[in-house]
Amino acid sequence: MTSPSSVRSAAFAIPSSSFTTRLAIAVVLCGLILFAVAGDYAGTGIFILSLCMYLFCADVFHRAALQDAASGRISFACLVSLSVSAAFAYSLLKTFTARPIAGLPENLYGECALLTVLALWVMRREVLKQERTHVFIKKLDDFLPKSARVLRERKQYKVFARELRPDDLILVRPGERIPCDGLVAKGTSAVNEGIITGNMLPASKRKGSRVFAGTLNKTDDLYITVTGLLNRSAVMGIVDAVKNSEIIRSPGVSPLDKASVWLVPSAVVLAGAAYAWALYTAAQPDWAHYSGVFLIVLAFACSPALVFSVWLAELFARGGARGRQIILQNPEALHRLAEAKTLFFDKTGTLTYGELRVSGVFAAQGVALKQLLEAAAAAEQQVDGPFAKAVNLYVAQHKVRTRKLTCFDVLPGMGVLAVCGRDKIMCGRESWLLERGIQTRVEDTSRQNPLICVAKNDRFLGYFVLSDTLRPGAAEMVSFLHERKKEVIVVSGDNEDSVGAVARQAGIEKMNFNVLPQTKAEIVNNLRALGQKVAMVGDGFNDIIALLRSDVSLVFFSGRNVYNNWVDIIIKRGDLSAITDLFALHKKMRRAVTANLVLSFLAGGALAAYVLFVAREPLAWYIIPGGLTGGAALIFFNSVRLLNIK
């Protein structure tokens, strides 16, 4: 026999459109039934309306319950079918049987209708959530270059990128995306390869350098010999993998299905016990008469409060997460995150901020710091790029005076040569200054990070050390995960030195570097194939396949995210302690849902006990629906505690 909680209910195989149609019909029928019951209209008419509700609206639960029972599963569909059938059977006996049936309620048509409407509503939400997870991702063509300039017989032709052929010579101007894989035939430029590698620093390209389709040419013209076509490139592999395949998620089990595993047997046992007690204490035992006791207990086993128990917890959990600047797009992801044995972290933009900042300024001997800053400010003021942005931000924060430029020239991959009045200023790589015969004095420890060396009139003034800062709370977050026996791995397209430095700062021992997007996805798939649950925390476009293939996906929000609606959790904070907050929220939500389920069961049991053993006169029509729905107030006040995450 299959474990009751190992496979999702057959109800999840039913399309949401079926629940939507039935819900619309059920709402109308429920309104008519409650109106008829309140007006004390003929029982036959109410029966016909209830029969339509039972056969044409609740039928999805009956069919799913039969399939689940045949497979050895106990599900929410079984609980709903059991309660609705018991309520309908009790009402049927009360309406058409001349023989008196135990129980003060004249019928349970209203309770049957109300439960059917609420059950359809909650199942529609659950199935819709599943369908939104398994969707095809479209419209990614914005990442693909559309055209190319081909040079043939000393003439330039503009063609579609897909029309390129191997060995074609193409021209790519600054600001354009490279339309193919190839080798640089002529020119020197800086190319942003972040879409492939995740590295924020442009790569220097010169004759013989390899370039990739989809990457952005930044500074100068490049003549490229085509070696690989766009439809076989790395960026097209990312787009095709996303467009032509579904998001993979583990089929989690609904909390209502888990609760039904013990609610259904408990309800049957309690109903049997109440029936037996009624027969035992009766002066004249009549099994047909006291069948009403058995049916009433089963009818109250699934109350409206039970339906609200999970929904209200999820609603307030989203609110609590939002208060901590976390968008919880899929509350079920909290459970998968807690179950995950391995968490993969991208480096750039995830463990780090993804932006270079000046982390140190060192003036040469005999040079004033002010002189170094003014020279750098003058040279970099009109340059676009991560190095210049970092320097300009630093000098702006220190309110450094900026001299007017006479002229300047950017040398891709080297630096910038600027003229201010009679001063010639050079800002760039240390190797470039050394080639020009300028002796630099850089400490060995500083060379582990990107450097900008500054010289004026062939005299070395000093250098800036740049770094991508680790997000706050990284070490504490890693320690927290290790305490819970989680394996933490860095997976990045950056080089070994860069990845290793960040991993050591965060306290992460395992890492993968120089990893292409498809390889990230393969690493995730391999672990999942071994039965492990995997979480992926990323940021850039190059993480997208791994994110969609993981059991739970988390991203740090930025303007570069184009797939925010496809992932489970979006973090809009700058610190990594948000990960620990998610674990705390999961623990609190799990406790709230458990308490809600227990409270709803007790509320239904209390109402059944009141109807059977306390009440002494016929009940008003609104007592039972009102009593069952009133239990939702307890659920509400218990769930509202999730707004505060501690």
Buried (B, 14 or more C-beta within 10 A) or exposed (E): EEEBBEBBBBBBEBEBEBBBBBBEBBBEBBEBBBEBBEEEBEBEEBBEBBEBBBEBBBBBBBBBBBBBBEBEBBBBBBBBBBBBBBBBBBBBBBBEEEEEBBBBBBBBBBBBBBBBBBBBBBBBBBBBBBEBBEEEBEEBEEBBBEBBBBBEEEEEEEBEBBBBEEEBBBBBEBEBBBBBBBBBBEBBBBBBBBBBBBBBBBBBBEEEBEBBBBBBBBBBBBBBBBBBBBBEBBBBBBBEBBEEEEBBBBEBBBBBBBBBBEBBEEBBEBBEEBBEBBBEEEEEEBEEBBBBBBBBBBBBBBBBBBBBBBBBBBBBBBBBBEEBBBBBBBBBBBBBBBBBBBBBBBBBBBBBBBBBBBBBBBBBEEBEBEBBBBBBBBBBBEBEBBBBBBBBBBBEEEEBEBBEBEEBEBBBBBBBBBBBEEBBBBBBBBBBBEEEEBEBEBEEEBEEBBBBBBBBEEEBBBBBBBBBBBBBBBBBBBEBBBEEEBBBBBBBBBEEEBBBBBBEBBBBEEBBBEBBBBBBBBBBBEBBEEEBBBBBBBBBBBBBBBBBBBBBBBBBBBEEBEBEEBBBBBBBBEBBBBBBBBBBBBEBBBBBBBBBBEBBBBBBBBBBBBBBEEBEEEBEBEBBBEBBBBBBEBBBEBBBBBBEBE
